[in-house]
Amino acid sequence: MPLSARTNQSVDTVTDTSINKEDNATLFDASGASDVVGLGTAERARLLRKLDWHLLPLVSLLYLLCFLDRSNVGKYNPLHRVTGSCRFSGNAKVAGMSADLHLVGFRYNIAAAVFFVLYSLGEVPSNIILKLFRPSRWIPTIMVAWGLVMTLMCLVKTYEGLIVARVFLGLTEAGLFPGVNYYLSRWYPRSDRGLRVAIFVSAATLAGAFGGLLAYCIEEMEGIGGLHGWQWIFCLEGLATMIIAFGSFFFMHDYPETASFLTETERRDLTTLLKNDTQNLATHYDFQFVLQALKDYKTYIQIVIFMGLLLTVYAIALFTPTIINELGFSAANAELLSVPPFLVGCVCTLLVGISSDIHKMRGPYVIAGASISLVGYIILYTQTSAGASYVGTIFAAAGVYPTIAITITWAGSNAGGDTKRGIVIAMVNGMANLGGICSSFIYCDPPRFHIGHGTIMGWLSLSILLSTFAMWNYNRLNKLKEEQCRKDGITEDCKDDFQNIGDQSPLFRYTL
């Protein structure tokens, strides 16, 4: 893992004198005595692949269930209800939730929006708890909680009950996304984190595709056990989540230091590799690190960037079937036609994750992805033909989905210190998710949805502009740090002197 002072490749750069060379890393044992271990490119790749096989399948499955649970209300409630006439798209069995719970006016929008209130507020406390306790206990626990809430949602009989259930679903799901991102940051060096987070996040696009297929098939369960189709989907998804959660108690690993699937040598090599990657910054919990995250203006820039992107993602997840239906397709075909945009988004997420790790850059991929999605929304805004609008939907999904993984990786990579990184990830995702409230109300003018598309276009433009500024600012700060190191003679030998100041350390380099 090359660590040069060049700012144009600064994912894991520190100084020209770094000891952490990809071809021959200098490692140290737990006692502090020097123990040189050859960790060449092949050995490093083998070690990371071993982590991938033991970590990524489980956390990706967890996020697939999480995103499927939170967005399924959009799969079974066409947006037509905002008109107040409670019109149905296609088979009334699938749309039965609207009639059963009297979702007229803006009731559906409110039900979608209330999820994000406690979801946003719960993320920072959850990551603090995750820091203080074992991931293999905390993450499965919150899964059991949200699985129970989802299962009990099948018993909802009134609009008010749906609101209460959605609020608690948001609270119980709050810890998963920031928690797993922080969890992965404890296993992977910064330069290798983009692809791994992309694999994890791609589960959301699969959830979008799978949810569409599920909505198409669910009408076959209408009336079984006296339940409507929408009640069955809540019940089955909740039960599936709890089953996976109970298994996670036994199959989820905590940290490299205690990983049973690693040999003693692999644990030592990985632990030292991660310490070198973070310049031996503090790993213990202290409230000063929380304050560092809260006071850092760069965190709030990343929040606004991510808010524009997340707002777009939630709009796509909640309303794509309805938008396609308004293009003239039946409800059943709209559910099926909503699958390809999500599949394309999944593939693009993985490809961008690979490329961003290779080039050791994040910002350009955020700008490019948001720009592609912006083109898609311009097409949706301006075109009236079904074919052109469907192409616009694919562009919108293909562009924005890859930016989610890259942006959250970008924010975490630029937060120095273990605790600050966890807080920053939670802050960026938590506060940005307030955009989900906006996305629940902007699609209110069918069939062209100019208000919704126009709002998304504005937010994507803002994300592009702020990403450009963030890259310029990080490059500026890196040059100042390099100048300080040259002027004051600061080298790798001084890194312990800056252990508690996080990314303010002159040896820390920001990712562009």
N, C-alpha and C positions, 0 to 999 in steps of 0.2 A: 504494500500500500504506500505509494510514494507520497512523501510529505515535503513538498517544496514550498517556497514562499511566494510562488507565482499566484497572483490573485485571480487569474482567469481559469484556474483549475483548483479551486479552494475548498472543495468538499471536505477534504481531510488534510489540508495543508497547514503547516505550523511554521517551521523555519528551515533554512537550508541545512542546518546542523542536526536535523531530526535523526534519532536512532532507529525510528520505525521504518525500515526499508522493506519493500515487498519481497525482494529476492533473498534477503538474509536478515530476519528480524532478530534483534537482541532482546532476550527475554530474561525475566528474573523470577526466582522462586519466592514463595511466601515469606521466607525469612529475610528477604532483602538481599541475599547473596547473589552475586552475578552467576548466571547459568546460561551460557550462549547456546541457543537451540536453533538449528537451521530451519526456518519456516519459509520455504520457497513458494513460488506461485502455485504449483500443483498441490502442495500440502495445505496451503491456505484455502484453495478452492475446494479441496476434499473436506476440510473441516466445516466450511460454510454449507456445503451440500448436506452434510450430516445434520446440521442444525435445521436446514430447510425441511428435511423429511420428518423430523421429530416435532417441529413447532408449527409450521405453516398450515398443514391440513386441518388441524384442530381449530386454530384461531380463525381461519377462513370460514369454516363451517359455523362457528359461533356468530360471525358477523352476517353470514347469509341469513341465518335465522332471525337475527336482530333486525336487519333491514326489511326482511319479509314481514315481520310482525308489525313494524311501525308504519309501513306503507300499504298494508293490505286494505285499509279502509278506503283507499283510493281505487282499489281494484273492484270493489263491489258496490260503489256508489258513483255512478256517472255524474258529471258536474252539472247536468241539466237541472239538478235540484235547486241551484241558486236562483233560478228564475221564479221559484215559488209555485210553479205549476206541477211539480213532482212528476215530470215526464220521465219515461223509462227509455233506455236504449236497448232495443231488442227484447230478449226474454225477461219477463217480469220476475221470474224466479230468482235470477241472479241479482236483479236490482231490488229484491224484496226488502232489504234493510231500510230503504228510504220510506216505504209505506209502513213497515212495522214500527219504526221509531219516529215517524212523522218528521223526516228531515226536509223541511220546507224552508224557503228563504235562505238565510246564510247559516242555517244550523249545521249543515255538513262542513262548511268552511271552518266554523268554530270548533267542531269536533276534531278536525285535522290540526288546527292551530294550537289548541290547549296542550297538546303533547309536548310542545317545545318549551313551555314555561319552566317546569321543574327539571326537564331534561337539560336545559342550559345552566340552571343554577346548581345542579348536582354534580357537575363534572369535576370541578376543582376539589371539593371535599372528597370525592371518590378516589381521585388520584393520590391525595394525601394518605388516605386509608390504605391504598394499594402499596404505597411506599413503606408504611409502617407494618403491614401484615404480608402474608404470603400470597402471591398471585393465584396459586393453585387452590386457595381457600376463598379469596374475595371474589374473583371473577365468576367461578361456578355458583357462588351464593347469590350474586345479583341476577344470574341467569335463571336460577330456580324461582326467584322473586318475580321476574317479568314473565316467565312461563306460566306461573300460577295466575297472574293478572290476566294474561291472554286467554287462558283456559276458561276463567270465570266470565270473560266477556261474552261467552256464548249464552249466558243467562241474563244478559241485559235486556230489559223490557221497555225502557223509556229513553228519551233523548237525554234526560238528566243523568241517568245511569251510565250512558255512553260517555258523557263528558267526564264524570268521575273516573271511569275506567281508563280513559285516555290520559288523564293527568297522572295517575299512578303508573301507567305504562311508561310514560316519559321519565318519571323519577327512577324507576327500576332499571331502565335501559341506559341511563345517563353514563354509567361508568365503563361501558364496554369499549366503545371506539377510542376514547383517549387512553383508557387503561391498556388496551392491547398495543396501541402505538408506543406508549411508554415502555411497556413490557418488551417489545421488539428492540427498542433502543438500548436495552440492557443486555442484548445478545449479539447485536450486529454493529460493526464499525460504521461510521457515517457514510463512507463511500459505497457501502454495499446495502444500504438501508432502503434505497428508492425502489428497487425491484421487489424486495420482500414486502414492503408496505403496499406496493401495487398489487401483488398477489392477494394480499389480505383484503384490500379495498375492492378488487375485482369481484369479490363475492357479492357486493351490492348490486352490480350489474347483472350477475346471474340471478339474484333475487328478483330483479325487475323482470327478467325473461321468464323465470320459473313462475313468478306470480301471475303473469299473463296466461300461461298455459293452465295453471291451476284454476284461474277464474273461468276459463273456457270449459273445464271439465266439472266444476263444482255443482253445476245445476243437476247433475245426475244424482246427487245426494239429497236433493230437495225432498223434504217430508220424512226422511228416515229418522226414526226415533222421535217424531213430532217436532223436529228442528228444521229451520230453513237452511238453505245452502250457506248463507253468510255466517250463521251460527256454527255450522260444522267446521268452517275453515278456521274460525277463532279457536275452537276446541282442539282440533287436530294439530294446528301449529303450536298451540300452547303445550300440549302433551309432548310433542316432539322436542320442543325446547327443554322441557324438564328432564326428559330421558337423557338427552345429550349432556345436560348440566350435571346430572349425577355421575355420568361417566367421566366428566372433566375433573372431578375431584381426585380421580385415580390416575388419569393419563396426562394431566397438565404438569409441566415442569416449572420450577420456580426461577432459579438463576443459574448461570454457568458454574458457580462455585459448588452447587449441590446437584448438578445434573447427573443422574445415574447412567444415562446413555453415553456419556463421555468417559474416556479413560483418564487416569490421573494426569498424564502428560497433556492430553487435549484440554482438560480443564485449566491447567496452568498456562498453556499457550494462549488460549482464548481470553482468559482473565487479563493477562499481561498485554495482549493485543488491544483490548478495550481500554486499558489504562493509558497506554501510549496514545491511542486515538483521541482520548479526551484530555491529554496533557496532565493526567493525574489530578484532575480537579476533584473537589470534594464529592463524596458519595453519601455522606450521612445526612440525616434530616436536621435542619435548623430553620427557625422561622425567618432568619435573615435572608435565606434563599427564596422563600415565598415572596418577601418584600422586593427582592431583586427582580422577580418576574413581574410583579404588579407595577413597578416603577419604570420599567423599560419601555420606552416609546416604540421600539422596534416591534414589540409584541402586538401593539395596537394596530400597526400598519399591516401586519400579517392577519390580524382578525378581520379587518375590512376586506382585504384581498379574498380571504376564505369565505367571508359572508356572501360576496357576490357569486362565488362559484357554487357554494352549497345551496343558495336560493335557487339557482338554475337546476341543480340535481334534484331537489325536492319537487320542483315544478314538473320536471320530466317524469319522476316516479309516480306522482299523484295524478297527473292529468293527461299523460300521453294517450291512454285508451280513449278518453273523452275527445281529445283534439282530433284523433284519427277518425272517431265516429262522426264528428262534425264535418269531416271531409267527404262524407257520403257513404261510409262503410257501415255495415250492420254492427251491433254491439258485439256479437260473437266474433266476427272478423276483425273488429277493432282490437279485441284482446289478443288475437293471434298476430295481427300486424304490429302490435306493440313489442313483440319479442325481438325482431331483427335489430332495431336501434340499440337495445340493451346488449345484445351479443356483440355487435360491432364495438360498442363502448368497452366491453370486457377485453376484447382482443387489443384494442388501442391502448388500454390501461397497461397491459402487460408489455407491449412493445415500447411504450414510452418509458416505463420503469427500467427496462433493460438499457435503453439508449441513454437515459439520464445518468445511470451509474457508470456507463462506459465513458461518457464525456465529463463526468464529475461536475455537472451543472444542474440547477433546478429552475431558476427564473425563466430562462428562454423557453422551457417547455410549458410553463404556466401561461406565458404570453401567447405562445403558438396555439395551445389548446383552447384558450379562451377566445382567441381570434377565430378559430374554425367554428366554434359553437356560435359565435356572434354572426358569422356568415349564415349559419343554419337558421337563426332566428330572423335575420333580415329576409331570407327566403319565405319563411312562414308568415312574416308580416306583410310582404308585398305580393305574394302569389296567391291565386285563387284556385288553380287546378289541383286536383287531388294528388297527382303524381309528383308535381314539383314540391308541394307542401310535405309530402312524405319523405322526399329526399332531404328537405330542410330539417325534418325531425331526426333523421339519421345523422346529419352533420352536427346538430345540436348535441346529441348524446355522445357521438364519437369524439367531439372536441372537449367537452367539459369533464367527462368521467375520469380521464387520465390526470387532470389537474388536481383532483382531490388527494390522491396518494402523494403526488409530488409536492403539493403545498404544505401538507402536514409534516412531511419529511423535512422540507425546507425549514419550517418553523422550529422543529425539534433539533435539527442539526446546528442551528444558530443560537441555541440556548446552552450556555456553558454551565456544567455542573449537573449532577444527577437530579437533585430535587428541583432546581429551577427548570430543567428540561421537562419534568413531569408536570409542573404547574403551567408552563407555557403551552404545552400541548393541550392541556385541559382548558385553559383560557381561550386559546384560538378556536378550538372546536366548540366549546360551550357557548361563548358569546356570538360566534358566527352562526350558530344554529338558531339564534333568534330570527335570522332571516327566513327560517321555516314558517314563522308566523305570517310574514309578508307573502310567502309563496302560496299560502292557503287561501288568500283573498283576492289575488290579482287576476285570476282567470274567471272573470265575472261577466264577460260580454260575448257569448257565442253568437255567430259561428266563427268569426275571424279572430277573436281574442286579442284585439289590438292593445288593450291595456296590459294584459299579461305579457305578451311578447315585447312590448315597448319597455316595460319595467325591467325585464330580464336583459334586454339590450343595454340599458343604462348601467346596470350593475356589472355586466361583463366588461363594458368599456372602462368603468372605474377600476376593476380588478387588473385590467391590462395596464392602465396608467400607473397604479400604485406598485405593481410588480416591476415595472421599468424603474421607478424611483427607488425601490428597495434594492435592486441590483446595483444601481449607481451608488447608493449610500453604503452598502456593504463593501463595495470596491474602494470607496473613499476611506472607510474605517480600516480596512486591511492595509492600505498604503500608510496611514498614520501609525499603525502598529509596527510595520516594518521599519519605518523611520525611527521610531522609539527604540526598537531593538538595536539598530545600528548605532544610534547616538549613545545609548546607555550600556552597550555591550551585553545585552540580555541574550542568553543562550538557553539550551535545553537544561543545563545544569541548574538553572534558577527556577524551574517550574514549581517546585514546592513552595516558593515564596508567594506564589499567586493562587494557591489552592482554593481559597475561599471567596475569590472575587469573580468566579464564573467566566463568562465570555469577555469581561473587561480585562482579562489577562492579556498582556502584550504578546504572549505566545499563541493565543487563540486566533484562528483565522475563520472568517465568516464564509459560508457557502454562497456562491453566486448562482 
